Amino acid sequence: MTVKSIEGKKFAKMLIEGANNLSKNSKKIDALNVFPVPDGDTGTNMNLTITSGVKEVKDQSANHVGLISSSFAKGLLMGARGNSGVILSQLFRGFSKSVEGKETITSKELSKALEYGVEMAYKAVMKPVEGTILTVAKDAAKKGTESSKKNNDIIKVMQDILQESKDSLERTPDLLPVLKEVGVVDSGGQGLVTIYEGFLAVLKGEKIVDMVEQDAPDLDELIKLEHHQLSAQSHMATEDIEFGYCTEVMVKFDNDKIKENAFNEDQFRNKLDEYGDSLLVVSDEDLLKIHIHVEYPGNVITEAQKFGSLVNVKIENMREQHSSILNDDSQASEQNSTTNAKEKKTEFAVITVGMGSGIADLFKGLGVKRVIEGGQTMNPSTEDFVKAIEGCNAEKVILLPNNSNIVMAANQAAEVSELEVVVVASKSVPQGLAAMLAFNNILSLEENAEEMTEAMADVKTGEVTYAVRDTSLNGVKIKKGDFMGIHEKNIISTGSSVQNVAKELIDQMVDENCEIVTIIHGEDRNSGEAKELGEYIEGKYEDIEVEIHIGDQPLYSYILAVE
């Protein structure tokens, strides 16, 4: 079989199958993240990004490659999460511009579009790193161009593109030493390979053979589907809603609790099914995620806590939400409308990202207008930032991402926003807090960005978390479950005692120029432990002032700021 051109509907199927294959392998891709902290989210970010793009494709009925590609690129742009998701969106943004106006494309046009996408993706990254998804995309596109000069069969060209992407992926450890040290290939590059596998399967009319066991469905996507189905029933009366609270709970498994009360997912699901409907339960070795509609959310939380500690809880009153959809003139809706109408538009608004109620309170206390919930393992999308910008009722906006994997999505939101928006590229919570202390609404937007950026340079960031797997990095042996002290992405200390690991980390961070150490303790640590750590610092470093705050952040026992 020879295919000399791709028409719109075929191209749409390629995109959808590429997304499906990525989704099925997202957990496998997550596991390739080399850093052993609980932030393996490349597959998740790419999956959520491409799912947003496919949604736009399914809404596009035209049999036109250019229009379908444009819809796909738009969806990717707004749904982009994490660096890998943003790079993926740029690859297909360039692709879309290359095929603009084309109803069908040939092998040469396909290859040219892939190369143009690579150019745009490289431009979007301040300091491109070889041995990543960028390299895989570049090598594959170049091979496609070479192949299309020799023949016009798109299947043959796509076979060459896919094979080169796999070969390039295998070479990534030679370009990025940390990959070779840990013994893995680049996770973003692996994600791109799965997309290209989907493309080729559609062109050949074949099914992709699963090489690994089917992964559990992504809870977030299942929840979206569940709510979409319910929202279609907008004709129902609010009082007919039997279970009024949409409840989402995330629990980190605790070994001691599991020993006392063994976890069985089927039995647990059957137990929760007694409390409500729309039940979704997904678990892996470390986490349990629950979504359910219930009348008494406390019952669900109590059951979940039998197996570990709460990482995240979200409860929404669906009756109030439904009333709002139906334009019920409830008292609460009237009050909210009146408040919004009377709110005076401000000159400045600062939007930041954080996880944990305590961290959100810290930022709000410093004048932040909106805290987007997110961070490691939960990267906000470009659209999340855009919505926050549009809802802040300000003329000028400053974005503080507080995570290196969120900066690109923030930059992308700033580009598409119609307001004056600047990104102060904070890469940690301490940097974000330091930046806010330098904010001055008397200064201009540009002056504030400059002052806040300078302030970030004066703070050192330390984090204490746990290892999700055995590994060895930079000569440091790490055991799964042990605590790690991390300073600016470097693992400084490891061990089974969180307090000892934190103390060793602090000793490495403090020098003669330091004056203040701020301790922000997570939800898995109590105030007594944080106080003991503070007393250790004051006893050893008499000239240093210690501040302690409750962060309630998940995953990180302590976040430390040394200034």
ABEGO torsion letter per residue (X at the ends): XBBABBBAAAAAAAAAAAAAAAAAAAAAAAAABABABBABAAAAAAAAAAAAAAAAAAABABBBAAAAAAAAAAAAAAABBEAAAAAAAAAAAAAAAAABGBABBBAAAAAAAAAAAAAAAAAABABBBBGBAAAAAAAAAAAAAAAAAABABAAAAAAAAAAAAAAAAAAAAAABAAAAAAGBBBAAAAAAAAAAAAAAAAAAGBBBBBABBBBBBBAAAAAAAAAAAAAAAAABBAAABABABBBBBBBBBBAAAAAABBBBAAAAAAAAAAABBGBBBBBBAABBBBBBBBABAAAAAAAAAAAEBBABBBBBBAAAAAAAAAGBBBAAAAAAAAAAAABBBBABBBBBBBBEAAAAAAAAAAGBABBBBEEBGBBBBAAAAAAAAAAAGBABBBBBAGBAAAAAAAAAAAAABABBBBBBBBABAAAAAAAAAABBAABBAAAAAAAAAAAAAABBBBBBBBBABBBBBGGBBBBBGBBBBBBGGBBABBEABAAAAAAAAAAAABBAABABBBBBBBAABBAAAAAAAAAAAAAABAABBBBBBBAGBBGBABBBBBX
